[in-house]
Amino acid sequence: MSAAFRPATDEDVVPIIDLWTRAGLVVPHNDPARDIAFARSVDNAEVLVAVETDRMVAAGMVGHDGHRGWVYYIGVDPDHGGRGLGRALMSACEAWLSGRGVPKAQLMIRDTNTPVRDFYSRLGWTEEPRIVMSKRLEDGLPIGLGTVETTVTSLEIAARPTRVAKHAPSGVRLSLMRAAPPSVGFYRWLYEEVGRDWVWVSRRLISDEALREIIEDPLVEIYVLYLDGTPAGFGEIDRRKGPSSVELAYFGLMPHAIGRGVGRYFIDAMVDLAWMKETERLWVHTCDLDHPRALGMYQRAGFRPFEQYTETLPDPRLAGLPLPIRGHADAAVIPMRPSTVTQLHPKT
Ligand SMILES: CC(C)(COP(=O)(O)OP(=O)(O)OC[C@H]1O[C@@H](n2cnc3c(N)ncnc32)[C@H](O)[C@@H]1OP(=O)(O)O)[C@@H](O)C(=O)NCCC(=O)NCCS
């Protein structure tokens, strides 16, 4: 077996966590996203991975403390076990340590996983009679991958707006330009800048290929708002479901543009761009993790709420984001008009 191991990249983080989860290495008191980020941020540790035909098949963590070497999270994709990948991964970790002059390496096996000691024995590791003691040096908050529940409100505009669109505030240089299409890297940057504080995770967790397919679709229009010549937000119009279900799929300002009075101009401009000759209905959704003023802003722009549902999001830490802080004090929840309640498929 001659698997090639290399240090993990940003794109590897989600597949690594998936692999480790399926290999049974992720337990409630560990946070693999944070562990990976920490190991990758220091000089004396590394996460090593092997990828075969676009699929991650083995991943492990190696590091040293200035005295001994350690390996952690040694995992092989269960579909690829027994092919020598575990041995190759351990060789790569040992080589990484030897290359840094580390004379001896150690590892710990959970007492629920004692059968794996035979794997290490075959690789020349020996058991030593030691007692391992540990102490958590953090606040002890419960960590472990889970999900986040949000309340989503969907709103719609069902007829061509007749109002006069809001002008840009005076003294602010604004321009709105379609990125047709943006590169994956630029799109990810826009999405992360706008969504970081609002737990926008879904697009962080999809591959470049899947993202490219969406943003390069001619029925998906991405507009970038520039404030004084610098990107300040973006809006995304998705026409893939036809003129009766045009969606303002994403809309938001970057932190430096919030509070400058540009939101209302931007939303009116996006509604007008979405409202082409054939458009019959435009809808948008917002959740209780979005900016507390988002719901009211959409309503002032003419959107009417028509549906509310609970959506379960993946743990934001999978995407390198912190857990959300709940309870926006000034969140305005305006009741739906019951007569217009319809069911749409929740967006994922
Ligand atoms: C343990 C693990 C990494 C082994 O990976 P693998 O790719 O299946 O192992 P390999 O094919 O490289 O096997 C290497 C050698 O170990 C032996 N071996 C592998 N798993 C074994 C096991 N569970 N028990 C006994 N021997 C084992 C193999 O027979 C092989 O022996 P040989 O080369 O002398 O013929 C993999 O099963 C795994 O990811 N397990 C779940 C996660 C885990 O428990 N990690 C360790 C945490 S401490």
The ligand as an ORCA input file, in Angstrom:
! r2SCAN-3c Opt
* xyz 0 1
  C      -7.477      0.889     13.478
  C      -7.513      1.288     12.016
  C      -6.830      2.647     11.881
  C      -6.787      0.250     11.166
  O      -6.769      0.658      9.830
  P      -6.640     -0.393      8.640
  O      -6.377      0.378      7.405
  O      -7.819     -1.279      8.636
  O      -5.372     -1.227      9.072
  P      -4.284     -1.880      8.079
  O      -4.975     -2.508      6.937
  O      -3.216     -0.905      7.772
  O      -3.702     -2.998      9.047
  C      -2.369     -2.967      9.541
  C      -2.144     -4.225     10.348
  O      -2.944     -4.198     11.555
  C      -3.818     -5.308     11.593
  N      -5.082     -4.801     12.139
  C      -5.845     -3.820     11.657
  N      -6.897     -3.609     12.448
  C      -6.790     -4.506     13.434
  C      -7.580     -4.796     14.575
  N      -8.693     -4.103     14.860
  N      -7.183     -5.801     15.374
  C      -6.070     -6.479     15.113
  N      -5.257     -6.235     14.068
  C      -5.636     -5.267     13.245
  C      -3.963     -5.764     10.161
  O      -4.299     -7.127     10.104
  C      -2.577     -5.458      9.605
  O      -1.692     -6.458      9.983
  P      -0.479     -6.920      9.016
  O      -0.056     -5.704      8.217
  O       0.569     -7.361      9.957
  O      -1.037     -7.964      8.156
  C      -8.952      1.372     11.479
  O      -9.612      0.132     11.701
  C      -9.794      2.427     12.130
  O      -9.845      3.556     11.662
  N     -10.521      2.068     13.214
  C     -11.468      2.973     13.865
  C     -10.752      4.103     14.557
  C      -9.817      3.660     15.667
  O     -10.151      2.825     16.495
  N      -8.630      4.280     15.694
  C      -7.632      4.061     16.721
  C      -7.888      4.952     17.882
  S      -6.705      4.733     19.170
*
